Amino acid sequence: MIVLVVAIIFGAILILRSLKNFIVNAVIGLIILFLVNTFAGLGIGYSWIVILICGIGGILGALLVIVIHILGLGLGI
């Protein structure tokens, strides 16, 4: 029983740590997209796909979204 409780606590800590990293990456990526939209006027929308790419990739994810938009590949973003 104690092993199960320790495993659940350990799993919860790992999930919260991953969620925190995802949120930090998403915020940084969206700030970069906001700045690019403001100063370059690209008109990139903020959809769930964009947030997911920025959340997983952070700065590189934001750059990927920008490059995809500039190349006109779309993909719903």
Protein Blocks (a to p, Z undefined) as FASTA:
>chain_A
ZZmmmmmmmmmmmmmmmmmmmmmmmmmmmmmmmmmmmmnonopacdfklmmmmmmnommm
mmmmmmmmmnonnnoZZ
